[in-house]
């Protein structure tokens, strides 16, 4: 027991000396607090050693925590480049931030950054709080400063790229993400974000390459197949789009957006029965139910089932004025439009939760379907005119 207390006092005194020298070297009075706690722990341990008494377990724990564990933790942090003062003020700033006083938290951090301009952790925390308070430009600047100090933080680079995307600095975001993927090609989130940016820039071929590269490391991610389906849709490569949509739906049976797009592609290829099956599944999804009923009405008209078409179309446009206007312009509905009730409310519930990328893809498919449908109807008109002319010639 005496030997153990002797070793404790030697180690504790050595740590006390190291902390004291750090205070002198850095001229940082914040170390006084930790030195006071250490001194109290050493004093208690020394009393137990000199008086040869068994200290209560609580006091023994305190002496070890105060004189060994806390100073040792501080020394380890400082070896990693985080000073004791940084730790204190980071904790204080985080406390104010959690209490909702982000202004005070930022003031503390900016004051400390003046003293420690090369502190990765202070810049990172200031960036995080600035992002939280919607001071995006400050957040971007602080993330860049933090990464100048520590370029190996890939997660921070991803955060930076996301912010750059939000302020339409897509070239900078793309450059950042490509650098991340060079270091870690399997970084799924970085691949998805880069693919999204390229898609928004209408660089669909490059987006396809990014998603396919990501599949090499994440073959079970249905989102990648779905994204590939959308990218190929915009390239008008509907066969490839169909293959990837089918794989996405296979991995996630509740991915109705993929099934909806498959229904539209089936219509493009005049695969009516297949399209109908997909749209029937989609009526169970609130976001797509109106459009699904719309296309079911379209299919029923192609089949010549006007009553079914009227029922489906009334359901589709019940709360969607835009869809009703679209139906009035569709030639295939010309014969039944007077039996369709004009909606009183315009909720547009079917599209309120879709992402911008999904909306653009759906719109592209809708326009393509309308174009193909118009061409088909014009072909039918041309055939009827040709038949009429032939019949007139035969009569003559």
ABEGO torsion letter per residue (X at the ends): XAAAAAAAAAAAAAAAAAAAAAAAAAGBAAAAAAAAAAAAAAAAAAAAAAAGBBBBAAAAAAAAAAAAAAAAAAAAAAAAGBBAAAAAAAAAAAAAAAAGBAAAAAAAAAAAAAABAABAAAAAAAAAAAAAAGBAAAAAAAAAAAAAABAABAAAAAAAAAAAAAAGBAAAAAAAAAAAAAABAABAAAAAAAAAAAAAAGBAAAAAAAAAAAAAABAABAAAAAAAAAAAAAAGBAAAAAAAAAAAAAABAABAAAAAAAAAAAAAAGBAAAAAAAAAAAAABAAAAAAAAAAAAAAAAAAGBAAAAAAAAAAAAAABAAAAAAAAABAAAAAAAAABBBBABBAGAAAAABBAAAAAAAAAAAAAAAAAAAAAAAAAAAAAAAAAAAAAAAAX
